[in-house]
Structure formats: C-alpha cells, structure tokens
C-alpha cells in the first residue's frame, strides 16, 4: 500500500503531461462568421468663418450600417487569430463652403470606408456558455471621399485596430457574438463599429 501511494505523484504527473496537449487540442477550432451593426466615422476640419464670432462646422461625421465577414483559428483556450473584412459604412454630410463669388453653399459630401483586418484575440471563459475577449491587430483600409459629386479625395493606410466583445458558445457549433471595435485611422477623429455576428465553429485536433 505504501508502495502504491509512493507511485501516485509520479503517475499523476505523467498523466497530466499526457493529457495537457489533449486538453489544449480540445479547444482548437476553425470558425467563420458574418455580422451587422453600427458604424460611426468623423473627420474634424477647421470651421468656416462667416462673420465676427460666427463659425460653421465643417466636420464630416455620421453613422451607417456596418458589416463584417471573418474567419479565425482558435489555437488555445485563451488565444485565437482572426482575419476578415469590415465595411465601416457610408456617411453623408452637408459641408459649408464659400464659392468663388462669395456665396455660402452646402456641399453634399460622402465618405465610405472599409478594410481588411488581422487580429490576435485573447479569450477568457466566464462559464460554459459565455466567453469574453479582447482584440488587437491591424487594419489595411481604404476611404473614398466624394464632395459635390466629384471624387478623388480618398485616402488609405494601415493602422491599429482594437476592441472587446463576448461570445455565446452554449449552442454547440453555431455561436453568437457581440463586439465593439475601434480603428485608429490616420486623419480620422473617430472610426468605430459595434456589431452582432453569428459564426460556425468546427473543432479540430481532437
């Protein structure tokens, strides 16, 4: 009996060593999903002076329907890598200008922004049905700006993306997500999305 008890610690250690990779593999999954929600953008510009102490805002800002498509690989219980495309939306704004003949006009301005993003996702299981996560990555984006029916004012770049969210995983392979993302786009004062998504997970390595 003493001999058996003496063997328990080494045996438990050996069992834990053997089962650890299997437990990690059990959390591995590939997944893909789509989402819809809210997107907001803002570009601040110098105000238009129209008189003593009178200034009109020339900011381009607004909100629209946002959409996203994404795929990911769950590498570990606490870590995943995701890639996808996001449409932050199209906004319309009336921007005041002074014409060459000194008339004040409102110019219809449209801003549309989208991009491809890659994110590392850190996940924390709250319980068997709910997980919360944080994202950090990069977005390669393109923005088209049209003023008065004339385009050519767009821009593009690669910038920081980050956000938080939660996954409901209690339905098996079909899962649901809500998340908020911030895109630190050069030249923008605000670029955010809040979306609800449905995605399908396919475990592997089991």
C-alpha positions as CSV (number, residue, x, y, z in Angstrom):
1,X,0.0,0.0,0.0
2,X,2.8,2.4,0.8
3,X,4.5,1.5,-2.5
4,X,1.3,2.3,-4.4
5,X,1.0,5.7,-2.6
6,X,4.6,6.4,-3.4
7,X,3.8,5.9,-7.1
8,X,0.8,8.3,-7.1
9,X,2.7,11.6,-7.5
10,X,4.9,10.4,-10.5
11,X,1.9,8.7,-12.1
12,X,-0.3,11.9,-11.7
13,X,2.5,14.0,-13.1
14,X,2.8,11.6,-16.1
15,X,-0.9,11.6,-16.6
16,X,-1.1,15.4,-16.5
17,X,1.8,15.6,-19.0
18,X,0.0,13.2,-21.4
19,X,-3.4,14.9,-21.1
20,X,-2.3,18.5,-21.2
21,X,-1.8,18.6,-25.0
22,X,-5.1,16.7,-25.5
23,X,-6.9,19.3,-23.3
24,X,-5.4,22.1,-25.3
25,X,-6.3,20.4,-28.6
26,X,-9.9,20.0,-27.4
27,X,-10.1,23.8,-27.5
28,X,-8.9,24.2,-31.1
29,X,-11.4,25.1,-33.8
30,X,-11.6,26.9,-37.1
31,X,-14.6,29.2,-37.5
32,X,-16.2,31.7,-39.9
33,X,-19.0,34.2,-39.5
34,X,-20.8,37.3,-40.6
35,X,-22.1,40.3,-38.7
36,X,-24.1,43.5,-39.0
37,X,-24.4,46.6,-36.8
38,X,-23.5,50.2,-36.3
39,X,-20.5,52.2,-37.7
40,X,-19.6,55.8,-37.0
41,X,-17.0,58.0,-38.5
42,X,-15.8,61.5,-38.0
43,X,-13.2,63.8,-39.7
44,X,-12.8,67.2,-38.0
45,X,-12.0,70.1,-40.2
46,X,-11.3,73.8,-39.4
47,X,-14.6,75.7,-39.0
48,X,-15.8,78.1,-41.7
49,X,-15.7,81.8,-40.5
50,X,-18.8,83.6,-41.8
51,X,-18.7,86.7,-39.6
52,X,-17.4,88.1,-36.4
53,X,-17.6,85.3,-33.9
54,X,-19.7,83.2,-36.3
55,X,-18.3,79.8,-37.4
56,X,-19.9,77.0,-39.2
57,X,-18.8,73.4,-38.5
58,X,-17.2,71.7,-41.5
59,X,-16.8,68.3,-39.8
60,X,-17.6,65.2,-41.8
61,X,-19.4,62.9,-39.4
62,X,-22.2,60.4,-39.2
63,X,-23.2,56.8,-38.8
64,X,-24.4,54.0,-41.0
65,X,-24.9,50.2,-41.2
66,X,-21.7,48.3,-40.7
67,X,-20.9,44.8,-41.9
68,X,-18.2,42.3,-41.3
69,X,-17.1,38.9,-42.6
70,X,-14.4,37.0,-40.6
71,X,-12.6,33.7,-40.3
72,X,-10.5,32.5,-37.4
73,X,-8.5,29.7,-35.8
74,X,-8.7,29.0,-32.1
75,X,-5.2,27.9,-31.2
76,X,-5.7,27.6,-27.5
77,X,-8.3,28.1,-24.9
78,X,-7.2,31.6,-24.4
79,X,-5.9,32.6,-27.9
80,X,-7.2,32.9,-31.4
81,X,-6.1,34.5,-34.7
82,X,-8.7,36.2,-36.9
83,X,-8.8,37.8,-40.3
84,X,-11.6,39.5,-42.1
85,X,-13.2,42.3,-44.0
86,X,-15.2,45.2,-42.4
87,X,-17.4,47.8,-44.0
88,X,-17.5,50.7,-41.5
89,X,-20.2,52.3,-43.6
90,X,-21.1,55.3,-45.8
91,X,-21.9,58.6,-44.3
92,X,-23.4,61.7,-45.9
93,X,-22.8,65.2,-44.6
94,X,-23.5,68.7,-45.8
95,X,-20.3,70.7,-45.6
96,X,-20.5,74.5,-45.9
97,X,-18.2,76.2,-48.4
98,X,-17.7,79.7,-49.8
99,X,-18.0,79.8,-53.5
100,X,-15.7,82.0,-55.7
101,X,-18.5,84.6,-56.0
102,X,-18.6,84.8,-52.1
103,X,-21.8,82.8,-51.7
104,X,-22.4,80.3,-48.9
105,X,-23.3,76.8,-50.1
106,X,-23.8,73.4,-48.5
107,X,-21.9,70.7,-50.4
108,X,-23.1,67.2,-50.3
109,X,-20.1,65.1,-49.0
110,X,-20.0,61.3,-48.9
111,X,-17.4,59.2,-47.0
112,X,-17.2,55.4,-47.4
113,X,-14.6,53.3,-45.5
114,X,-13.8,49.6,-45.5
115,X,-10.7,47.4,-44.9
116,X,-9.1,44.1,-44.3
117,X,-8.1,43.3,-40.7
118,X,-6.0,40.8,-38.8
119,X,-6.3,40.5,-35.1
120,X,-4.9,38.5,-32.2
121,X,-7.8,37.5,-29.9
122,X,-7.3,36.9,-26.2
123,X,-10.3,35.0,-24.7
124,X,-11.4,34.4,-21.2
125,X,-14.2,31.8,-20.5
126,X,-16.7,33.2,-18.0
127,X,-18.7,29.9,-17.8
128,X,-19.5,27.0,-20.1
129,X,-21.8,29.2,-22.2
130,X,-20.1,32.6,-22.3
131,X,-16.6,33.9,-23.2
132,X,-15.3,37.5,-23.2
133,X,-12.4,38.6,-25.4
134,X,-10.1,41.4,-26.3
135,X,-8.7,42.1,-29.8
136,X,-5.6,43.8,-31.0
137,X,-4.3,44.0,-34.6
138,X,-4.0,45.9,-37.8
139,X,-6.4,47.1,-40.5
140,X,-5.5,47.9,-44.1
141,X,-8.2,50.4,-45.1
142,X,-9.4,52.5,-48.0
143,X,-11.6,55.5,-47.7
144,X,-13.5,57.2,-50.6
145,X,-14.5,60.8,-50.3
146,X,-16.9,62.5,-52.7
147,X,-17.8,66.2,-52.5
148,X,-20.3,67.8,-54.7
149,X,-20.4,64.7,-56.9
150,X,-16.7,64.8,-57.5
151,X,-14.5,62.0,-56.1
152,X,-10.7,61.8,-55.7
153,X,-10.5,62.9,-52.1
154,X,-10.0,59.5,-50.6
155,X,-7.1,58.0,-48.6
156,X,-5.8,54.7,-47.3
157,X,-3.3,53.2,-44.9
158,X,-2.5,50.5,-42.4
159,X,-3.4,51.3,-38.8
160,X,-4.1,49.9,-35.4
161,X,-7.4,48.1,-34.6
162,X,-8.6,47.0,-31.2
163,X,-11.8,46.1,-29.4
164,X,-13.7,44.0,-26.9
165,X,-16.6,41.6,-27.1
166,X,-18.4,38.4,-25.9
167,X,-19.2,35.1,-27.5
168,X,-22.2,32.9,-26.6
169,X,-21.0,29.4,-27.1
170,X,-23.8,27.4,-25.5
171,X,-25.4,26.3,-28.8
172,X,-22.5,24.0,-29.9
173,X,-21.0,24.8,-33.3
174,X,-23.4,27.6,-34.1
175,X,-22.4,30.6,-31.9
176,X,-23.2,34.3,-31.4
177,X,-21.0,37.3,-30.8
178,X,-21.3,41.0,-30.0
179,X,-18.3,43.2,-30.2
180,X,-17.1,46.8,-30.4
181,X,-14.0,47.8,-32.5
182,X,-12.0,51.0,-32.7
183,X,-10.0,51.7,-35.8
184,X,-7.2,54.3,-35.3
185,X,-7.3,55.5,-38.9
186,X,-4.8,58.3,-39.9
187,X,-6.7,61.5,-40.5
188,X,-9.9,60.3,-38.7
189,X,-11.0,61.5,-35.3
190,X,-13.4,58.6,-34.9
191,X,-13.9,55.3,-36.6
192,X,-15.8,52.6,-34.7
193,X,-18.1,49.7,-35.2
194,X,-20.5,47.8,-32.9
195,X,-21.7,44.6,-34.5
196,X,-23.6,41.4,-33.7
197,X,-22.4,38.3,-35.5
198,X,-23.3,34.6,-36.0
199,X,-20.5,32.2,-36.6
200,X,-19.9,28.5,-37.1
201,X,-17.0,26.7,-35.3
202,X,-15.5,23.4,-36.5
203,X,-13.3,21.8,-33.8
204,X,-10.1,20.0,-34.9
205,X,-7.2,18.2,-33.4
206,X,-9.4,16.1,-31.1
